[in-house]
Amino acid sequence: MSPDPPRAVFWECGECGLRYVEAPWQAWRGRRCPHCGGPAAAAAVVASSEPEMESAPAPSPASGPRLAVLLDNLRSAYNVGAAFRTADGAGVAHLYLGGMTPAPPHRGIAKTALGAERHVPWSRHPNGVRLAAALQAEGWVLWALEAVPEAVPLGWLLAREVPERLLLVVGNEVAGVDPALLARADAVVSLPMQGFKRSLNVASALAAALYAVRLGVSGACGKAAAA
């Protein structure tokens, strides 16, 4: 049986010293430095890719609250793909795609989800507000992640309550969360920001919030941030 191909090769230029990485199918490019054009040699090889998720051991059941996420009117398929990958890692029970949020199968989603879109339960819904109302009627607690004056730091809220069933909502990259969803929310939460910018990329903000909930991070205060 032939060995599995490597996942990547790190190259080092013999002239300018640039160290860079190429995928195996780009190895022919790696022999010449992309910066100065000088000769490069393979310096390290990364082993073959991780096993397909279908053959990997079954993940352990997620501890803590049952989590669901509503991506409402996101515009970027890459952000949606990143959300799928985060949802898989954080043990999200269901990913709801509201409004005009891109949905699988989509090349952009596949590029950043890296297969997670095949393993996280998801569904499309034309009206995120109606969906949120239906889920709240079933007992889900809705927290909207958004930078608005009335938002409370997520860590502060987690120190006081963690719902058994939590629906976390993030919204459009430009417009933010739909005002009707903010009005319906049981809480509007934010992330602390220490720098000049007042918000994170929506996929980054979602990842931070999900893991804060999953890991029980509490007590964070500071300037508000949201998707």
VMD Tcl script that draws the C-alpha trace (Angstrom):
set ca {
  {0.00 0.00 0.00}
  {1.43 3.37 -1.00}
  {1.86 5.94 1.79}
  {-0.63 8.77 2.11}
  {0.54 12.01 0.46}
  {1.67 14.76 2.83}
  {-0.76 17.49 3.78}
  {1.74 20.28 3.12}
  {5.44 21.00 2.57}
  {7.37 23.88 4.15}
  {10.07 25.29 1.89}
  {13.03 27.53 2.64}
  {14.76 29.76 0.12}
  {18.52 29.38 -0.07}
  {18.99 33.02 -1.09}
  {16.60 35.30 0.83}
  {15.70 32.82 3.59}
  {11.91 33.04 3.09}
  {10.17 30.08 4.68}
  {6.76 29.32 3.21}
  {4.26 26.52 2.81}
  {2.63 24.88 -0.19}
  {0.03 22.15 -0.57}
  {1.33 18.90 -2.12}
  {-0.24 19.66 -5.51}
  {1.66 22.98 -5.52}
  {5.03 21.38 -4.80}
  {6.30 22.21 -8.27}
  {5.90 25.89 -7.33}
  {7.72 25.45 -4.05}
  {11.11 24.81 -5.62}
  {11.42 28.47 -6.60}
  {11.02 31.19 -3.98}
  {7.87 33.27 -4.62}
  {9.68 36.34 -3.21}
  {13.06 36.40 -4.95}
  {12.85 33.48 -7.37}
  {15.84 31.77 -5.81}
  {16.14 28.01 -5.28}
  {14.22 26.57 -2.33}
  {14.50 23.24 -0.54}
  {11.92 21.26 1.38}
  {12.51 22.00 5.07}
  {9.63 20.14 6.73}
  {6.75 17.92 5.75}
  {3.36 17.91 7.45}
  {1.84 14.45 7.72}
  {-1.21 13.40 5.77}
  {-4.55 15.01 6.48}
  {-6.57 14.10 9.54}
  {-8.96 11.17 9.05}
  {-12.30 11.91 7.46}
  {-14.89 12.81 10.06}
  {-16.97 9.81 9.01}
  {-14.24 7.47 10.28}
  {-13.21 9.48 13.33}
  {-14.29 8.43 16.83}
  {-17.68 9.68 17.88}
  {-17.39 13.01 19.71}
  {-18.20 13.19 23.40}
  {-21.59 14.69 24.26}
  {-21.36 18.44 24.82}
  {-21.56 19.53 28.43}
  {-23.57 22.52 29.58}
  {-26.59 24.08 27.89}
  {-28.16 22.91 24.66}
  {-27.04 25.44 22.05}
  {-28.58 26.59 18.78}
  {-27.53 29.46 16.51}
  {-29.50 31.70 14.18}
  {-27.43 33.29 11.42}
  {-29.82 35.99 10.24}
  {-29.19 37.65 6.87}
  {-25.45 37.09 6.77}
  {-24.07 38.10 3.39}
  {-20.75 36.22 3.33}
  {-20.69 32.52 2.52}
  {-17.22 32.39 4.06}
  {-18.60 33.62 7.38}
  {-21.35 31.01 7.16}
  {-18.77 28.28 6.53}
  {-16.71 29.46 9.49}
  {-19.88 29.39 11.61}
  {-20.51 25.79 10.58}
  {-17.00 24.80 11.62}
  {-17.30 26.61 14.96}
  {-20.75 25.11 15.54}
  {-19.32 21.64 14.99}
  {-16.49 22.23 17.45}
  {-18.70 23.85 20.10}
  {-21.36 21.14 19.98}
  {-24.18 23.29 18.57}
  {-27.36 21.25 18.20}
  {-28.77 23.16 15.22}
  {-27.77 26.00 12.91}
  {-30.66 28.07 11.57}
  {-30.04 30.08 8.40}
  {-32.43 33.03 8.30}
  {-33.39 35.43 5.55}
  {-30.80 35.69 2.78}
  {-28.03 33.80 4.60}
  {-26.20 31.54 2.09}
  {-26.80 27.83 2.57}
  {-25.07 24.59 1.51}
  {-24.20 23.47 -1.03}
  {-22.12 26.56 -1.70}
  {-18.48 26.75 -2.74}
  {-17.71 29.55 -0.29}
  {-19.27 27.68 2.63}
  {-17.41 24.50 1.76}
  {-14.11 26.40 1.57}
  {-14.23 27.49 5.23}
  {-16.46 24.79 6.75}
  {-14.10 22.03 5.55}
  {-16.80 19.36 5.79}
  {-18.50 20.58 8.97}
  {-21.57 21.54 6.94}
  {-22.17 17.81 6.43}
  {-22.28 17.13 10.17}
  {-24.05 20.06 11.83}
  {-27.86 19.90 11.56}
  {-29.15 22.99 9.76}
  {-32.25 24.40 8.13}
  {-33.27 27.45 6.09}
  {-35.94 29.90 7.20}
  {-37.14 32.89 5.16}
  {-38.12 34.91 8.24}
  {-35.77 34.89 11.20}
  {-38.14 36.86 13.41}
  {-40.94 34.32 12.99}
  {-38.52 31.48 13.58}
  {-37.24 33.11 16.78}
  {-40.80 33.53 18.05}
  {-41.56 29.87 17.39}
  {-38.40 28.71 19.17}
  {-39.08 30.96 22.16}
  {-42.56 29.45 22.36}
  {-40.86 26.05 22.64}
  {-38.80 27.24 25.60}
  {-35.60 28.47 23.96}
  {-33.97 31.55 25.51}
  {-32.83 34.05 22.87}
  {-29.63 36.03 23.31}
  {-28.70 38.46 20.53}
  {-25.01 39.28 20.06}
  {-24.87 42.96 19.12}
  {-23.04 46.19 20.04}
  {-25.82 48.47 21.21}
  {-25.94 50.72 24.29}
  {-28.31 48.39 26.14}
  {-26.14 45.30 25.61}
  {-24.66 43.64 28.69}
  {-21.24 41.95 28.68}
  {-21.66 38.26 27.92}
  {-19.38 37.21 30.78}
  {-21.37 39.28 33.27}
  {-24.59 37.54 32.20}
  {-23.02 34.07 32.22}
  {-21.95 34.61 35.82}
  {-25.62 35.00 36.72}
  {-27.52 32.61 34.47}
  {-26.96 29.93 31.85}
  {-30.20 28.82 30.18}
  {-30.76 25.11 29.60}
  {-31.66 25.85 25.97}
  {-29.96 28.87 24.44}
  {-30.51 30.32 20.98}
  {-27.67 32.69 20.08}
  {-28.43 35.15 17.27}
  {-25.96 37.02 15.07}
  {-26.89 39.31 12.21}
  {-25.81 41.01 9.03}
  {-22.18 42.09 8.76}
  {-23.17 45.71 8.01}
  {-26.67 46.26 9.42}
  {-26.29 44.05 12.48}
  {-29.09 42.09 14.11}
  {-32.61 42.82 12.87}
  {-34.25 45.35 15.25}
  {-37.26 43.04 15.57}
  {-34.97 40.28 16.83}
  {-33.35 42.67 19.28}
  {-36.82 43.55 20.56}
  {-37.67 39.86 20.99}
  {-34.37 38.96 22.68}
  {-34.38 37.83 26.28}
  {-30.98 39.53 26.50}
  {-28.72 41.51 24.18}
  {-25.10 40.62 24.88}
  {-21.71 41.94 23.85}
  {-18.04 40.99 23.99}
  {-15.41 43.20 25.66}
  {-13.17 45.11 23.28}
  {-9.80 46.50 24.38}
  {-8.68 48.23 21.19}
  {-9.75 50.90 18.74}
  {-12.35 48.81 16.91}
  {-15.71 48.29 18.57}
  {-16.60 44.95 17.00}
  {-15.26 41.67 15.65}
  {-15.95 39.87 12.40}
  {-19.28 38.10 12.80}
  {-17.76 34.62 12.59}
  {-15.06 35.53 15.13}
  {-17.62 37.06 17.49}
  {-19.82 33.97 17.23}
  {-16.89 31.68 17.99}
  {-15.88 33.72 21.04}
  {-19.44 33.79 22.35}
  {-20.11 30.08 21.81}
  {-16.96 29.02 23.59}
  {-17.57 31.49 26.39}
  {-20.93 29.82 26.95}
  {-19.60 26.29 26.49}
  {-16.59 26.77 28.75}
  {-18.41 28.90 31.32}
  {-16.23 32.00 30.98}
  {-17.57 34.74 33.25}
  {-16.87 38.16 34.64}
  {-15.72 39.81 31.43}
  {-16.40 43.53 31.33}
  {-15.31 46.40 29.14}
  {-16.27 48.11 25.94}
  {-19.08 46.45 24.03}
  {-18.47 44.38 20.93}
  {-20.64 42.29 18.68}
  {-20.84 40.75 15.27}
}
mol new
graphics top color blue
foreach p $ca { graphics top sphere $p radius 0.5 }
foreach p [lrange $ca 0 end-1] q [lrange $ca 1 end] { graphics top cylinder $p $q radius 0.2 }
display resetview
